[in-house]
Amino acid sequence: MKQVKPEWFEQNTIGRLRLHKRSELRQLVEKHFPKSKKRDSSEVIRQRIEAVAKVILAKRGDPLEGRKTFESEMTSCAKCHRMFNRGGDLGPDLTAYNRSNVNNMLLSILSPSAEIREGFEPWTIFTEDGRLLSGFKVSETDHSVTLREATGQTVVITKDEIEDMQPSKRSLMPDGLLDGLTDQQIRDLFAYLSSTSPPM
């Protein structure tokens, strides 16, 4: 039998499982996915921000190349965010966002759960049949809840299907978005993110 490896699971999924009201499930999660305090500490995040900021400021980036990275599968930024009328609408539209402060942008990218914008608070739903759903609450009635998942898909769950529902402190935006990028790709991406007009 093939063994499932912990690294195959996304950190956001593990974080949502930690919220489950079933204590036996939470204990299994803690056993197989112990928390790394070092990874999430404010000091580690601060050091990471400083290191990436140095990379960004070392050389000029190409905003046109940065747009390609923004829209690529490497980051999937454009699946959720819109810039200059390009991209998705799951997350906030970044066009009007204050993008001039590199450190603020880095905090949002490197630690997306540090500050979740109003109106984009994620919810986690555990269903009676064992499903785990998460997304933005689009609407709620006496009989059902409508969620918009990170994939952009809208799901309607009836109240009698729900075992537990609670707000999540973890952003739907995944951690580690910059991990697979080269220094130049990071510079290009931030050149695009800090653009005041669409690159030509």
Buried (B, 14 or more C-beta within 10 A) or exposed (E): EEEEEEEEBEBBEBBBBBBBEEEEBBEEBEEEBEEEEEEBEEEBBBEBBEEBBEBBEEEEBBBBBBBBBBBBEBBBBBBBBBBBEEBBEBBBBBBEBEBEEBEBBBBBBBBBBEEBEEEBBBBBBBBEEEEEBBBBBEEBEEEBBBBBBBEEEEBEBEEEBBBEBEEBEBBBBBBEBBEEBEBBBBBBBBBBBBBEEBBE
